[in-house]
């Protein structure tokens, strides 16, 4: 068995105070840090005076990097994997590397920490005992509506990621499929402009009509039982 080790290290969603003491210690102890975007991660590392060799690990270079990293572990070296924000491997690069390490008997240690999915769900006010996480929504409107229709009978809360430049059309698609459902849009979690907007898709569209949709968005939709009840009035 290799004496190297992979650490999965979650990083803050926005507020740098949300990093754990354990995460800081691991980042300072490992031999190298693999980052989704080294330039983005440098802001965090410079703030906490972490000086380690950095290497990029993104969706487009995962296959090549995995082979390189396995050689790294075979030499007995340690590595921390971080994404731009939150937990690596959850709609971010990382799952492929974890699978490769397990196959090669390289120890993998996952540190608990920030996750936009769980954070948004906890503050949404929708049922949390069960939920469906669909990752990033499809790019095209027809694909989004088709996905929503397939999930229309699910009883659990639905959770997705969406990019800011598609949020307006996403809300239109939600209105087309779930006009009376309880929907929550969580934006800029843990940051200065954090916002939860709750209501029907139409009410939320009206809320955002006069303001730019900026930042990182989490879209939550009440399950069929929750959505069958009268939609709550818009709150923010």
C-alpha positions as CSV (number, residue, x, y, z in Angstrom):
1,X,0.0,0.0,0.0
2,X,1.2,3.5,-0.8
3,X,2.3,5.6,2.1
4,X,0.9,8.8,0.5
5,X,-2.5,10.2,1.3
6,X,-5.3,12.3,-0.2
7,X,-7.1,14.9,1.9
8,X,-10.5,16.3,0.7
9,X,-10.6,19.8,2.2
10,X,-13.7,21.9,1.9
11,X,-13.2,25.7,1.7
12,X,-15.5,28.6,2.6
13,X,-18.4,29.4,0.4
14,X,-17.6,33.1,0.8
15,X,-16.8,34.1,4.4
16,X,-13.2,33.2,5.1
17,X,-14.0,32.7,8.8
18,X,-15.9,29.5,7.9
19,X,-12.7,27.4,7.4
20,X,-11.9,25.0,10.2
21,X,-8.8,24.8,12.3
22,X,-8.3,21.3,11.1
23,X,-8.5,22.4,7.4
24,X,-5.9,25.0,8.0
25,X,-3.6,22.6,9.7
26,X,-3.9,20.0,6.9
27,X,-3.3,22.6,4.2
28,X,-0.1,23.7,5.9
29,X,1.1,20.2,6.4
30,X,0.6,18.5,3.0
31,X,3.2,18.4,0.3
32,X,1.1,19.9,-2.4
33,X,-2.5,21.3,-2.9
34,X,-4.6,20.5,-5.9
35,X,-7.0,23.4,-6.8
36,X,-9.9,23.8,-9.1
37,X,-8.5,27.3,-9.9
38,X,-5.1,28.1,-8.4
39,X,-5.7,31.9,-8.9
40,X,-8.9,31.7,-6.9
41,X,-7.5,29.6,-4.2
42,X,-4.5,31.8,-3.7
43,X,-6.8,34.5,-2.2
44,X,-7.6,32.1,0.6
45,X,-4.1,30.8,1.0
46,X,-2.6,34.2,1.1
47,X,-5.1,35.3,3.7
48,X,-4.0,32.5,6.0
49,X,-0.4,32.6,5.0
50,X,-0.4,29.1,3.5
51,X,2.7,28.6,1.2
52,X,2.5,25.3,-0.6
53,X,3.0,24.2,-4.2
54,X,-0.2,24.4,-6.1
55,X,-1.4,22.4,-9.1
56,X,-4.6,22.8,-11.1
57,X,-7.2,20.0,-11.1
58,X,-10.2,20.7,-13.3
59,X,-12.8,18.8,-15.2
60,X,-10.9,19.0,-18.5
61,X,-7.6,17.6,-17.1
62,X,-8.9,15.1,-14.5
63,X,-7.8,12.0,-16.4
64,X,-4.2,13.2,-16.9
65,X,-3.9,14.6,-13.4
66,X,-5.2,11.4,-11.8
67,X,-2.4,9.5,-13.3
68,X,0.1,12.1,-12.2
69,X,-1.3,12.2,-8.6
70,X,-1.1,8.4,-8.2
71,X,2.6,8.6,-9.0
72,X,2.8,11.4,-6.4
73,X,1.2,9.2,-3.8
74,X,3.4,6.2,-4.7
75,X,6.3,8.4,-3.7
76,X,4.8,8.7,-0.2
77,X,3.7,12.3,-0.6
78,X,0.5,13.8,0.7
79,X,-2.0,16.0,-1.2
80,X,-5.0,18.2,-0.3
81,X,-7.7,18.7,-2.8
82,X,-9.8,21.9,-2.7
83,X,-12.4,23.4,-5.0
84,X,-13.2,27.0,-5.5
85,X,-15.8,26.9,-2.7
86,X,-17.4,24.2,-0.6
87,X,-16.9,20.5,-0.6
88,X,-14.7,19.1,-3.5
89,X,-16.4,16.4,-5.6
90,X,-20.0,17.8,-5.1
91,X,-20.7,19.2,-8.5
92,X,-17.0,20.1,-8.6
93,X,-13.9,18.1,-9.6
94,X,-12.9,15.4,-7.1
95,X,-15.0,12.3,-7.4
96,X,-12.8,10.8,-10.1
97,X,-9.7,11.3,-8.1
98,X,-11.3,9.8,-5.0
99,X,-12.3,6.7,-7.0
100,X,-8.8,6.3,-8.4
101,X,-7.2,6.5,-5.0
102,X,-9.6,3.9,-3.6
103,X,-8.8,1.6,-6.5
104,X,-5.1,2.1,-5.9
105,X,-5.4,1.6,-2.1
106,X,-4.3,5.2,-1.4
107,X,-5.8,6.4,1.9
108,X,-8.5,9.2,1.5
109,X,-9.5,11.4,4.4
110,X,-12.5,13.7,4.0
111,X,-12.7,16.8,6.3
112,X,-16.3,18.0,7.1
113,X,-17.1,21.6,6.2
114,X,-19.1,24.0,4.1
115,X,-21.5,22.8,1.4
116,X,-23.9,25.1,-0.5
117,X,-26.5,22.3,-0.8
118,X,-26.8,21.7,3.0
119,X,-26.5,25.4,3.9
120,X,-29.3,26.4,1.5
121,X,-31.5,23.6,2.6
122,X,-31.1,24.4,6.3
123,X,-32.2,28.0,5.7
124,X,-34.9,27.5,3.1
125,X,-37.8,26.6,5.3
126,X,-38.7,23.6,3.2
127,X,-38.8,20.0,4.5
128,X,-35.3,18.7,5.2
129,X,-35.8,15.1,6.2
130,X,-35.4,14.0,2.6
131,X,-34.1,15.9,-0.4
132,X,-33.1,15.3,-4.0
133,X,-29.9,17.0,-5.2
134,X,-29.7,17.4,-9.0
135,X,-26.5,19.4,-9.3
136,X,-26.3,22.0,-12.0
137,X,-29.4,22.4,-14.1
138,X,-29.3,21.8,-17.9
139,X,-28.3,24.7,-20.0
140,X,-31.3,24.7,-22.4
141,X,-34.8,25.7,-21.3
142,X,-36.5,22.6,-22.9
143,X,-34.1,20.3,-21.0
144,X,-34.8,22.1,-17.7
145,X,-38.6,21.8,-18.2
146,X,-38.2,18.2,-19.1
147,X,-36.2,17.5,-16.0
148,X,-38.7,19.4,-13.8
149,X,-41.6,17.3,-15.3
150,X,-39.7,14.1,-14.5
151,X,-39.3,15.2,-10.9
152,X,-42.8,16.6,-10.5
153,X,-44.1,13.7,-8.5
154,X,-41.2,13.5,-6.1
155,X,-42.2,14.2,-2.4
156,X,-38.8,15.3,-1.2
157,X,-37.4,18.8,-1.6
158,X,-35.6,19.4,-4.9
159,X,-32.2,21.2,-4.8
160,X,-30.2,22.5,-7.8
161,X,-27.4,24.8,-8.7
162,X,-27.9,27.5,-11.4
163,X,-25.7,30.1,-12.9
164,X,-26.7,33.8,-12.6
165,X,-27.1,34.4,-16.3
166,X,-29.7,31.6,-16.6
167,X,-31.7,32.4,-13.5
168,X,-34.3,34.4,-15.2
169,X,-35.1,31.7,-17.8
170,X,-34.9,29.1,-15.0
171,X,-37.6,30.9,-13.1
172,X,-39.7,31.0,-16.2
173,X,-39.3,27.2,-16.6
174,X,-40.2,26.7,-12.9
175,X,-43.3,28.8,-13.4
176,X,-44.3,26.7,-16.5
177,X,-44.0,23.4,-14.6
178,X,-44.5,24.3,-10.9
179,X,-46.7,27.5,-10.9
180,X,-48.0,26.9,-7.4
181,X,-45.0,25.2,-5.8
182,X,-43.1,26.7,-2.9
183,X,-39.8,27.8,-4.3
184,X,-36.7,29.2,-2.5
185,X,-33.8,30.9,-4.2
186,X,-30.7,31.1,-2.0
187,X,-28.1,33.6,-3.2
188,X,-24.6,34.5,-2.2
189,X,-24.5,32.2,0.8
190,X,-22.3,33.4,3.7
191,X,-21.4,36.5,1.8
192,X,-22.3,40.2,2.5
193,X,-25.3,40.1,0.1
194,X,-26.7,36.7,1.2
195,X,-30.4,36.4,0.4
196,X,-33.2,33.9,0.6
197,X,-36.2,34.7,-1.6
198,X,-39.3,32.5,-1.0
199,X,-42.6,32.3,-2.8
200,X,-44.1,31.1,-6.1
201,X,-41.9,31.2,-9.2
202,X,-43.9,34.2,-10.4
203,X,-43.5,36.1,-7.1
204,X,-39.8,35.5,-7.1
205,X,-39.5,36.6,-10.8
206,X,-41.2,39.9,-9.7
207,X,-38.7,40.3,-6.9
208,X,-35.7,40.0,-9.2
209,X,-37.3,42.1,-12.0
210,X,-35.8,45.3,-10.8
211,X,-32.4,44.0,-9.7
212,X,-29.4,42.3,-11.3
213,X,-29.1,38.5,-10.7
214,X,-25.6,38.2,-9.5
215,X,-23.7,35.7,-7.5
216,X,-24.0,32.0,-6.8
217,X,-27.6,30.6,-6.8
218,X,-29.1,27.5,-5.2
219,X,-32.7,26.7,-6.4
220,X,-35.0,24.7,-4.0
221,X,-38.4,23.4,-4.9
222,X,-40.9,22.0,-2.4
223,X,-41.9,18.4,-3.0
224,X,-45.3,17.5,-4.3
225,X,-46.9,17.3,-0.9
226,X,-45.4,20.6,0.3
227,X,-46.1,22.2,-3.1
228,X,-49.7,21.1,-3.1
229,X,-50.4,23.3,-0.1
230,X,-51.0,27.0,-0.8
231,X,-47.8,28.7,-1.7
232,X,-46.4,31.0,1.0
233,X,-46.4,34.7,0.4
234,X,-43.1,36.1,-0.9
235,X,-40.5,36.6,1.8
236,X,-37.0,37.7,1.6
